[in-house]
Amino acid sequence: EDGWAIPYGSLRSVSLIALLRMGLGRAHRERLYVEFARMPLYEDMAPWNIVAQGSRLEYIDQDTKDVTFDKEVARAYQTMSALMNYIRSVRDFGKCTGKARGGNVYGIPYVSDCVKS
């Protein structure tokens, strides 16, 4: 429990997961994908946190709806490249003894490499 109240009210939308599981035709699925790709990047873009309201998709997760990551993601490639090159140098020193115990839960490359202690 995080103290956030879920603002129940009149429902005028259908969750994206429900729409996708209904077996939409190719044209409808493609239109939803284009709409999805145009959305800002939120922390939890799981399809149950996105709803179709009329012809638009909306993000509804109350805990994370006020923060987007569009600017941060623009630097993601640079960050991964920096980690990859850093790890290459650590390996060349012969100091890369493995990944952190347990790795990282999302399987993101480079984040837990060469940091075993």
Helices and strands as residue ranges (DSSP letters): E 14-15, H 16-21, H 26-38, G 47-49, E 50-53, E 56-59, H 70-73, H 76-92
